[in-house]
Amino acid sequence: MPSWRPHQDVGAAVLSPRVRGAAVGDDVVDLEDPALALTHPRFAERVCDEDERARLACSREPKALLWALFAAKEAAFKAVSKGGATPVFAHRRFCVAPDLESVRYGALVLPLEIELGDGFVHAVAGARAPTAMARRIPPGADPSAAVRELVARELAPRLGVRSEHIEVVREPSSDTYDGLGPPRLFVRGAPSHLDISMSHDGRFAAFAACVGPGR
Amino acid sequence: MTQEEVMEKVVGILKPFVKSPEALASVSMQTSILKDLKINSARLVDIVLEIEDTFGIAVKDEDADKVKTVGDAVTLIVQAKV
């Protein structure tokens, strides 16, 4: 069983040429969300392949592993979807490696980082050494606004700007589940070279950022 | 089973997953499962499985992927039962 580890916050690496060309996806799961009690008995059968289900059966932390696998697949789907036409999202087609360090989708292998935090699991796929983090949403705050504030607050100092100079925009899209395209980062009104992904679930907001594809 | 009967059962399936009861009060075929009912992708998997169990059908991944509104779910079920 691979050890869980925190994301490596390598702010400088956000601008590093060695991660140039990556598209990033992320997903956070609140492990204490009461809604998890509604998880269908066949949920693992639907979202996990045979190998993953075998690992779940042997795991000492099956709940955490199941949601780590799910978050990894969601993150990988987001990253892959930025490469062109949005693929059919069949969770079983995104296969997470036993060491939890990569996700395979067809012939494509994406790097993966998973953080198991206090009450959450956060997965980031598609980029090596991304800047990524998950934080609690302030009580009563709108989750979408909270994650945008988190992005602005954390990336502003790394980009040498004020947080109010950062804006995240999602254009309408007919290809996505929520009707919006992937988030795009704008700094002082201009498109940023950073590729970002955002997510929220229950008590947590999260994001990941890296140098975008083709830049 | 009529479309209305299917709709009623689908709303019953959705109900436990909807955090805001007011959102279901005005549910229609156009209601967005994510945007209007605030149901996330993990719960949508559960809902697809409940639909399979309730209606005795098998929902392919490609068909599940197209379910974005309550109407999409109803249409999928009606077509599967034909």
Interface residues (C-beta under 8 A of the other chain):
Chain A: V29 A35 L38 T39 H40 R42 F43 R46 V47 F70 E74 V88 F89 A90 H91 R92 R93 Y177 D178 G179 D201
Chain B: P16 F17 K19 S32 L34 K35 N40 S41 A42 R43 L44 V45 D46 V48 L49 E50 D61 E62 D65 K68
